[in-house]
Amino acid sequence: MKLLRAITLLTMLCCTAPIFAQSSFEGTLTSRVTMAGVDLSLVTEQIDYSKGNVQEQMQTLFKAIPPADFARLRAMMEENPMMGIAMIMMPPKASIHIKNKITYAKTKGLGYEIQHYHNEQSDEAFLYTASLIKPSDAVTGAYKPSEGYDALFTEANRITVDKFNVERSTKTAQVAGYTCNISTYTTKSLDPETPNSMGIPSVQVHKLVVYTSKELPKGINFSHPYYLPEDHGILRIDIYLNAKAEPSMVYEMTAVDKSPVNDSLLIPKKSEPIYTLTDMNYAMKLMGIMMGGMAQMDVSDENEEEFSEDEEIN
C-alpha cells in the first residue's frame, strides 16, 4: 500500500498542470526533469511503441547514455531504491499550453502518457493517464479547482516558511532566456533516516534552490513537484534530497513560446468512468498503468557489465 501511495503521489506531483494561469499570458512552455544530471527524455521520447519490442528499444537507448551518466544514475538508485522508482515513474519532459484561464499539460513517461487539463473558468479539471503499450488501458481522475488542491500536493510537498529557512540572493541567473532571481529553501529539521516497513530509506528534501522571473505568471508554479510561496513564475528548482553538493533532481523550463495557442490543443482527453482523485479504484488503475511501463524497464546484468567496462576504458 505504501508503494501504491508513493506511485500515485509521484505521478500527480510530477505531472500537475499549472493552476490559476493568468489570462494575460498565452503560450506554450516546455519543461524537463533531470536526475543525477541525466535527461531521460532522450530515452522516453525516442521509443516507438507501435513497433513493439519496447524492451529491446529501451535497452538500445539506455546503452546510448554515456557510461559516466549511467554510473551516476545507478549509484543514486543503489543509495536509495525510491530514487529508482522516481526515475522510472517520473515523466522527464512536458509541454504546457496556457490560454485565458485554461492550462493543459501533456507529457509521457516510460510506457504511459498523462494529460492534465485545468479550466479555472468552468471549474473543472481532468487527469488522464493511458498506457502507451496498450492505449485502451486508460483512467481519468477529476476534481474541481474551487475545492482546493490537497489531492495534488501533500503536506510534504507544500513548502512553507515555518518548516524552511529562506535566503534571497542578490545574484541572478538565466533560465529559458529569462532573468531569474534566486532563493534557497533549507529545511529547519530532518526526520531520522529510518527505513519504512519495506526497508526502503525515506526521501526528504534537504534543500531547494528556486529561480523566479517577474515576466512569467505565478500560475505556472503549480506545474512543479513542490509548491512554494513565491510571487512570480518559477522557472527552475534544484532539488537536493541528500547532503551532497550536486542536486538529486532539477526541474526546469527549457523553452517559453509566447505564440498564440490554437483552441484545438485545449480539448481535454477523457476515459470512462471518471473517478475522483482520492478514489482507491482510480489509484489501483493508475498503478496498473504505471507498472506496465515499469515492467519494460530491464537493463540486464550483462548490460551493466558493459557499462562498467566502458567506464574503465574511459
ABEGO torsion letter per residue (X at the ends): XAAAAAAAAAAAAAABBBBGBBAABBEBBBBBBBBGGBBAAAAAAABBAAAEGAAAAAAAAAAABBAAAAAAAAAAAAABAAAAAAAAABBABBBBBBBEABBBBBBBBBGBBBBBBBBAAAGBBBBBBBBAABAABBBBBBBBAAAEAAAABBAAABBBAAABBBBBBABBBBBGGBBBBBBBBBBABBBBBBBBAAGBBBBBBABBBBBBBAABBAAAAAABABBBBBABBBABBBBBABABABBABBBBBABBBABBBBAAAABBBBBOBBBBAABAAAAAAAAAAAAAAAAABBBBAAAAAAAAAAAAAX
